[in-house]
Amino acid sequence: MGEEKKVVIDTNIFISGFGWDAKPEEVLKLLKQKRIINYISLEILNELKRVVSYPKLKFSDQLQNRILEFVFFYSEVIEPTEHISHITKDPEDNKFLECAIAARAEFLISGDSHLISIAEYRAVKIVDAATLLNIILKSQ
């Protein structure tokens, strides 16, 4: 088995993984198996807390707590030191790049097309869940 990859997982991957399964759920399984190491900042954690409670998601309080506990347990908290303003379409998403740069992550995993279209920022490859899964499977 290859060396575990350092990643930053976008909020939408966590939400999809817990709410709708499929490829994002497979990414979360890699995290549980310690085949990838996720890094998260307090800013990302705060966004996740806010998003899991959106009424439109209809996540029970129990599921909201389970998601937050999972993310906190399976992630390394890091404090980014560099402010990045590369993403203009949704400037709030710069926090994911900031975290990835601070963690020296290899991948940022997202379901946002505007992020995926960037493809790479410095040494961070920006990929969707399916692409990451293919990369991990090839490295076995």
MDAnalysis code that builds the backbone (N, CA, C; Angstrom):
import MDAnalysis as mda
import numpy as np

u = mda.Universe.empty(420, n_residues=140, atom_resindex=np.repeat(np.arange(140), 3), trajectory=True)
u.add_TopologyAttr("name", ["N", "CA", "C"] * 140)
u.add_TopologyAttr("resid", np.arange(1, 141))
u.add_TopologyAttr("resname", ["MET", "GLY", "GLU", "GLU", "LYS", "LYS", "VAL", "VAL", "ILE", "ASP", "THR", "ASN", "ILE", "PHE", "ILE", "SER", "GLY", "PHE", "GLY", "TRP", "ASP", "ALA", "LYS", "PRO", "GLU", "GLU", "VAL", "LEU", "LYS", "LEU", "LEU", "LYS", "GLN", "LYS", "ARG", "ILE", "ILE", "ASN", "TYR", "ILE", "SER", "LEU", "GLU", "ILE", "LEU", "ASN", "GLU", "LEU", "LYS", "ARG", "VAL", "VAL", "SER", "TYR", "PRO", "LYS", "LEU", "LYS", "PHE", "SER", "ASP", "GLN", "LEU", "GLN", "ASN", "ARG", "ILE", "LEU", "GLU", "PHE", "VAL", "PHE", "PHE", "TYR", "SER", "GLU", "VAL", "ILE", "GLU", "PRO", "THR", "GLU", "HIS", "ILE", "SER", "HIS", "ILE", "THR", "LYS", "ASP", "PRO", "GLU", "ASP", "ASN", "LYS", "PHE", "LEU", "GLU", "CYS", "ALA", "ILE", "ALA", "ALA", "ARG", "ALA", "GLU", "PHE", "LEU", "ILE", "SER", "GLY", "ASP", "SER", "HIS", "LEU", "ILE", "SER", "ILE", "ALA", "GLU", "TYR", "ARG", "ALA", "VAL", "LYS", "ILE", "VAL", "ASP", "ALA", "ALA", "THR", "LEU", "LEU", "ASN", "ILE", "ILE", "LEU", "LYS", "SER", "GLN"])
u.atoms.positions = np.array([
    [0.841, -1.177, 0.000],
    [0.000, 0.000, 0.000],
    [0.887, 1.242, 0.000],
    [0.466, 2.270, -0.706],
    [1.244, 3.495, -0.796],
    [1.149, 4.333, 0.454],
    [1.946, 5.366, 0.505],
    [1.951, 6.285, 1.623],
    [0.648, 7.089, 1.620],
    [0.096, 7.354, 2.816],
    [-1.152, 8.107, 2.861],
    [-0.945, 9.520, 2.335],
    [-1.968, 10.023, 1.672],
    [-1.899, 11.332, 1.034],
    [-2.494, 12.387, 1.956],
    [-1.852, 13.544, 1.985],
    [-2.376, 14.677, 2.748],
    [-3.422, 15.383, 1.901],
    [-4.595, 15.609, 2.488],
    [-5.691, 16.229, 1.750],
    [-6.405, 17.274, 2.597],
    [-7.169, 18.104, 1.904],
    [-8.154, 18.974, 2.535],
    [-9.472, 18.646, 1.852],
    [-10.457, 18.281, 2.654],
    [-11.758, 17.885, 2.132],
    [-12.727, 19.049, 2.281],
    [-13.338, 19.442, 1.167],
    [-14.324, 20.517, 1.149],
    [-15.577, 20.081, 1.918],
    [-16.245, 21.047, 2.500],
    [-17.476, 20.809, 3.250],
    [-18.488, 19.995, 2.445],
    [-18.619, 20.290, 1.161],
    [-19.630, 19.601, 0.359],
    [-19.364, 18.098, 0.232],
    [-18.125, 17.685, 0.333],
    [-17.802, 16.256, 0.279],
    [-18.277, 15.575, 1.561],
    [-18.064, 16.216, 2.715],
    [-18.557, 15.653, 3.976],
    [-20.079, 15.556, 3.961],
    [-20.742, 16.609, 3.524],
    [-22.209, 16.620, 3.484],
    [-22.716, 15.515, 2.552],
    [-22.147, 15.423, 1.371],
    [-22.570, 14.402, 0.413],
    [-22.267, 12.997, 0.923],
    [-21.124, 12.839, 1.559],
    [-20.732, 11.525, 2.065],
    [-21.659, 10.997, 3.141],
    [-22.175, 11.883, 3.959],
    [-23.087, 11.471, 5.021],
    [-24.541, 11.472, 4.560],
    [-24.850, 12.304, 3.566],
    [-26.245, 12.448, 3.177],
    [-26.661, 11.645, 1.965],
    [-25.716, 11.409, 1.046],
    [-26.114, 10.791, -0.223],
    [-25.174, 9.687, -0.696],
    [-24.217, 9.324, 0.103],
    [-23.325, 8.208, -0.223],
    [-22.517, 8.432, -1.503],
    [-22.360, 7.387, -2.295],
    [-21.620, 7.414, -3.558],
    [-20.135, 7.696, -3.340],
    [-19.516, 8.417, -4.288],
    [-18.065, 8.645, -4.268],
    [-17.603, 9.409, -3.015],
    [-18.309, 10.467, -2.588],
    [-17.865, 11.135, -1.360],
    [-17.824, 10.204, -0.143],
    [-18.767, 9.259, -0.073],
    [-18.748, 8.307, 1.035],
    [-17.484, 7.444, 0.963],
    [-17.055, 7.092, -0.245],
    [-15.831, 6.303, -0.417],
    [-14.605, 7.087, 0.056],
    [-14.604, 8.396, -0.169],
    [-13.510, 9.247, 0.324],
    [-13.480, 9.205, 1.851],
    [-14.649, 9.264, 2.484],
    [-14.706, 9.212, 3.943],
    [-14.221, 7.856, 4.466],
    [-14.468, 6.791, 3.712],
    [-13.947, 5.476, 4.095],
    [-12.420, 5.469, 4.061],
    [-11.837, 6.111, 3.049],
    [-10.367, 6.221, 2.981],
    [-9.829, 6.952, 4.207],
    [-10.562, 7.960, 4.645],
    [-10.167, 8.726, 5.825],
    [-10.195, 7.825, 7.065],
    [-11.265, 7.044, 7.210],
    [-11.380, 6.117, 8.349],
    [-10.279, 5.062, 8.323],
    [-9.910, 4.633, 7.129],
    [-8.866, 3.613, 6.982],
    [-7.460, 4.208, 7.101],
    [-7.388, 5.515, 7.315],
    [-6.114, 6.237, 7.442],
    [-5.266, 6.127, 6.179],
    [-5.934, 6.023, 5.036],
    [-5.229, 6.000, 3.755],
    [-5.033, 7.411, 3.226],
    [-5.815, 8.352, 3.779],
    [-5.603, 9.775, 3.530],
    [-5.635, 10.474, 4.884],
    [-4.958, 11.595, 4.967],
    [-4.941, 12.409, 6.183],
    [-5.575, 13.741, 5.828],
    [-6.680, 14.065, 6.494],
    [-7.379, 15.327, 6.227],
    [-6.915, 16.410, 7.195],
    [-6.771, 17.602, 6.655],
    [-6.442, 18.774, 7.462],
    [-7.612, 19.733, 7.404],
    [-7.858, 20.378, 8.529],
    [-8.996, 21.283, 8.628],
    [-8.602, 22.477, 9.479],
    [-9.103, 23.633, 9.125],
    [-8.875, 24.837, 9.929],
    [-10.132, 25.106, 10.746],
    [-10.000, 25.958, 11.745],
    [-11.182, 26.318, 12.537],
    [-12.228, 27.007, 11.671],
    [-11.784, 27.756, 10.678],
    [-12.711, 28.420, 9.763],
    [-13.522, 27.386, 8.963],
    [-12.879, 26.333, 8.512],
    [-13.581, 25.269, 7.791],
    [-14.530, 24.539, 8.738],
    [-14.073, 24.260, 9.951],
    [-14.917, 23.587, 10.939],
    [-16.161, 24.422, 11.246],
    [-15.989, 25.730, 11.372],
    [-17.136, 26.605, 11.618],
    [-18.118, 26.580, 10.453],
    [-17.597, 26.553, 9.217],
    [-18.479, 26.454, 8.063],
    [-19.258, 25.143, 8.103],
    [-18.576, 24.069, 8.431],
    [-19.229, 22.767, 8.491],
    [-20.339, 22.767, 9.548],
    [-20.057, 23.346, 10.713],
    [-21.082, 23.442, 11.767],
    [-22.315, 24.163, 11.250],
    [-22.102, 25.234, 10.514],
    [-23.211, 26.024, 9.971],
    [-23.982, 25.235, 8.910],
    [-23.256, 24.602, 8.003],
    [-23.889, 23.912, 6.879],
    [-24.678, 22.688, 7.328],
    [-24.161, 21.889, 8.256],
    [-24.894, 20.684, 8.668],
    [-26.238, 21.015, 9.291],
    [-26.391, 22.243, 9.779],
    [-27.654, 22.633, 10.421],
    [-28.640, 23.295, 9.456],
    [-28.288, 23.401, 8.170],
    [-29.230, 23.989, 7.205],
    [-30.529, 23.191, 7.212],
    [-31.669, 23.870, 7.390],
    [-32.959, 23.170, 7.394],
    [-33.223, 22.350, 6.129],
    [-32.756, 22.825, 4.975],
    [-33.026, 22.110, 3.719],
    [-32.367, 20.730, 3.680],
    [-31.311, 20.525, 4.470],
    [-30.653, 19.218, 4.514],
    [-31.434, 18.208, 5.352],
    [-32.211, 18.724, 6.281],
    [-33.035, 17.861, 7.149],
    [-32.202, 16.826, 7.897],
    [-30.986, 17.217, 8.306],
    [-30.149, 16.338, 9.116],
    [-30.624, 16.432, 10.563],
    [-30.847, 15.289, 11.194],
    [-31.237, 15.289, 12.607],
    [-30.095, 15.861, 13.445],
    [-30.412, 16.262, 14.661],
    [-29.365, 16.753, 15.569],
    [-28.316, 15.667, 15.780],
    [-28.776, 14.423, 15.874],
    [-27.862, 13.297, 16.077],
    [-26.903, 13.156, 14.892],
    [-27.417, 13.257, 13.665],
    [-26.551, 13.152, 12.484],
    [-25.600, 14.344, 12.407],
    [-26.087, 15.536, 12.719],
    [-25.221, 16.718, 12.717],
    [-24.042, 16.501, 13.663],
    [-24.334, 16.005, 14.857],
    [-23.270, 15.749, 15.832],
    [-22.330, 14.653, 15.355],
    [-22.883, 13.614, 14.723],
    [-22.059, 12.517, 14.208],
    [-21.085, 13.013, 13.140],
    [-21.566, 13.875, 12.252],
    [-20.706, 14.426, 11.196],
    [-19.571, 15.241, 11.816],
    [-19.917, 16.133, 12.736],
    [-18.897, 16.987, 13.355],
    [-17.886, 16.165, 14.148],
    [-18.362, 15.164, 14.875],
    [-17.448, 14.303, 15.627],
    [-16.523, 13.537, 14.680],
    [-17.088, 13.018, 13.597],
    [-16.290, 12.285, 12.615],
    [-15.189, 13.170, 12.057],
    [-15.554, 14.360, 11.623],
    [-14.584, 15.279, 11.013],
    [-13.504, 15.658, 12.019],
    [-13.912, 15.969, 13.228],
    [-12.939, 16.364, 14.237],
    [-12.008, 15.197, 14.593],
    [-12.569, 13.990, 14.703],
    [-11.781, 12.815, 15.075],
    [-10.795, 12.418, 13.979],
    [-11.223, 12.508, 12.720],
    [-10.401, 12.040, 11.605],
    [-9.655, 13.161, 10.875],
    [-9.505, 14.299, 11.512],
    [-8.807, 15.419, 10.870],
    [-7.757, 15.997, 11.804],
    [-6.738, 16.562, 11.190],
    [-5.715, 17.304, 11.932],
    [-6.077, 18.784, 11.816],
    [-6.222, 19.445, 12.943],
    [-6.543, 20.870, 12.928],
    [-5.253, 21.647, 12.714],
    [-5.310, 22.580, 11.786],
    [-4.135, 23.383, 11.442],
    [-4.571, 24.833, 11.345],
    [-3.667, 25.731, 11.660],
    [-3.972, 27.149, 11.566],
    [-3.200, 27.757, 10.395],
    [-3.910, 28.066, 9.316],
    [-3.230, 28.682, 8.168],
    [-2.601, 30.020, 8.553],
    [-1.451, 30.298, 7.960],
    [-0.751, 31.546, 8.264],
    [-0.759, 32.507, 7.086],
    [-1.126, 32.005, 5.929],
    [-1.105, 32.836, 4.720],
    [-2.530, 33.119, 4.251],
    [-2.808, 34.388, 3.950],
    [-4.109, 34.754, 3.383],
    [-4.025, 34.642, 1.862],
    [-4.962, 33.911, 1.284],
    [-4.995, 33.711, -0.167],
    [-6.291, 34.285, -0.713],
    [-6.193, 34.960, -1.838],
    [-7.406, 35.505, -2.476],
    [-7.434, 35.124, -3.957],
    [-7.114, 33.875, -4.221],
    [-7.035, 33.372, -5.597],
    [-8.424, 33.109, -6.195],
    [-9.357, 32.648, -5.371],
    [-10.697, 32.293, -5.852],
    [-11.589, 33.526, -5.781],
    [-12.046, 33.967, -6.941],
    [-12.872, 35.173, -6.976],
    [-14.360, 34.856, -7.102],
    [-14.697, 33.713, -7.703],
    [-16.105, 33.369, -7.901],
    [-16.818, 33.165, -6.567],
    [-16.155, 32.530, -5.617],
    [-16.677, 32.324, -4.266],
    [-15.509, 32.510, -3.298],
    [-15.207, 33.768, -2.954],
    [-14.022, 34.062, -2.139],
    [-13.950, 33.289, -0.815],
    [-15.101, 32.875, -0.289],
    [-15.118, 32.085, 0.947],
    [-14.337, 30.779, 0.788],
    [-14.232, 30.274, -0.432],
    [-13.538, 29.014, -0.671],
    [-12.016, 29.135, -0.584],
    [-11.503, 30.349, -0.501],
    [-10.059, 30.522, -0.338],
    [-9.552, 29.870, 0.945],
    [-10.425, 29.717, 1.936],
    [-10.007, 29.095, 3.198],
    [-9.531, 27.658, 2.982],
    [-10.068, 26.983, 1.969],
    [-9.629, 25.612, 1.674],
    [-8.217, 25.614, 1.090],
    [-7.933, 26.570, 0.220],
    [-6.576, 26.703, -0.316],
    [-5.596, 27.078, 0.793],
    [-6.005, 28.003, 1.662],
    [-5.140, 28.424, 2.770],
    [-4.775, 27.229, 3.650],
    [-5.767, 26.403, 3.943],
    [-5.534, 25.215, 4.763],
    [-4.627, 24.228, 4.032],
    [-4.886, 24.010, 2.759],
    [-4.093, 23.060, 1.975],
    [-2.628, 23.493, 1.887],
    [-2.401, 24.780, 1.685],
    [-1.025, 25.301, 1.603],
    [-0.327, 25.145, 2.956],
    [-1.022, 25.497, 4.034],
    [-0.425, 25.394, 5.371],
    [-0.094, 23.941, 5.726],
    [-0.938, 23.013, 5.281],
    [-0.731, 21.593, 5.592],
    [0.237, 20.912, 4.628],
    [0.615, 21.625, 3.577],
    [1.402, 21.022, 2.504],
    [0.666, 19.802, 1.934],
    [-0.650, 19.993, 1.771],
    [-1.501, 18.914, 1.257],
    [-1.252, 18.704, -0.227],
    [-1.444, 17.482, -0.654],
    [-1.284, 17.152, -2.064],
    [-2.583, 17.416, -2.840],
    [-3.728, 17.229, -2.141],
    [-5.023, 17.360, -2.809],
    [-6.011, 18.191, -2.008],
    [-6.835, 18.936, -2.732],
    [-8.044, 19.552, -2.207],
    [-9.174, 18.825, -2.918],
    [-10.056, 18.181, -2.149],
    [-11.142, 17.386, -2.721],
    [-12.432, 18.178, -2.587],
    [-13.081, 18.430, -3.713],
    [-14.274, 19.278, -3.713],
    [-15.287, 18.780, -4.726],
    [-16.509, 19.192, -4.517],
    [-17.568, 18.948, -5.491],
    [-17.938, 20.217, -6.230],
    [-17.253, 21.324, -5.928],
    [-17.542, 22.617, -6.566],
    [-16.828, 22.728, -7.904],
    [-17.605, 22.906, -8.961],
    [-17.006, 22.971, -10.306],
    [-16.061, 24.153, -10.449],
    [-16.358, 25.290, -9.780],
    [-15.458, 26.446, -9.917],
    [-14.101, 26.186, -9.257],
    [-14.074, 25.341, -8.246],
    [-12.786, 24.969, -7.644],
    [-12.070, 23.936, -8.501],
    [-12.793, 22.916, -8.928],
    [-12.198, 21.845, -9.739],
    [-11.623, 22.412, -11.038],
    [-12.274, 23.433, -11.582],
    [-11.789, 24.022, -12.843],
    [-10.427, 24.701, -12.686],
    [-10.062, 25.050, -11.463],
    [-8.723, 25.630, -11.216],
    [-7.655, 24.552, -11.436],
    [-7.998, 23.307, -11.108],
    [-7.169, 22.113, -11.322],
    [-5.954, 22.026, -10.387],
    [-5.204, 23.109, -10.260],
    [-4.027, 23.080, -9.397],
    [-3.709, 24.489, -8.937],
    [-3.327, 24.588, -7.671],
    [-2.862, 25.861, -7.122],
    [-1.575, 25.555, -6.374],
    [-0.496, 26.164, -6.847],
    [0.842, 25.818, -6.360],
    [1.004, 24.308, -6.507],
    [1.283, 23.596, -5.426],
    [1.479, 22.145, -5.551],
    [0.222, 21.354, -5.178],
    [-0.883, 22.044, -4.954],
    [-2.122, 21.387, -4.533],
    [-2.987, 21.090, -5.749],
    [-3.283, 19.807, -5.948],
    [-4.177, 19.414, -7.042],
    [-5.612, 19.471, -6.529],
    [-6.488, 20.104, -7.291],
    [-7.887, 20.251, -6.889],
    [-8.706, 19.276, -7.719],
    [-9.285, 18.283, -7.040],
    [-9.957, 17.180, -7.717],
    [-11.318, 16.893, -7.090],
    [-12.146, 16.169, -7.847],
    [-13.407, 15.699, -7.279],
    [-13.162, 14.346, -6.613],
    [-14.199, 13.828, -5.962],
    [-14.062, 12.576, -5.209],
    [-13.672, 11.415, -6.116],
    [-14.288, 11.305, -7.281],
    [-14.006, 10.198, -8.195],
    [-12.547, 10.204, -8.644],
    [-12.021, 11.379, -8.942],
    [-10.623, 11.488, -9.378],
    [-9.679, 11.060, -8.257],
    [-9.949, 11.495, -7.037],
    [-9.098, 11.091, -5.921],
    [-9.135, 9.575, -5.748],
    [-10.310, 8.989, -5.816],
    [-10.426, 7.540, -5.663],
    [-9.601, 6.805, -6.724],
    [-9.646, 7.275, -7.959],
    [-8.837, 6.669, -9.028],
    [-7.353, 6.772, -8.734],
    [-6.919, 7.917, -8.243],
    [-5.504, 8.128, -7.927],
    [-5.072, 7.178, -6.799],
    [-5.891, 7.055, -5.766],
    [-5.559, 6.182, -4.643],
    [-5.499, 4.729, -5.094],
    [-6.463, 4.307, -5.897],
    [-6.476, 2.921, -6.376],
    [-5.245, 2.606, -7.219],
    [-4.808, 3.565, -8.035],
    [-3.623, 3.349, -8.874],
    [-2.340, 3.256, -8.047],
    [-2.326, 3.900, -6.873],
    [-1.091, 3.935, -6.071],
    [-0.963, 2.724, -5.156],
    [-1.899, 1.804, -5.208],
    [-1.842, 0.611, -4.339],
    [-0.843, -0.390, -4.847],
])
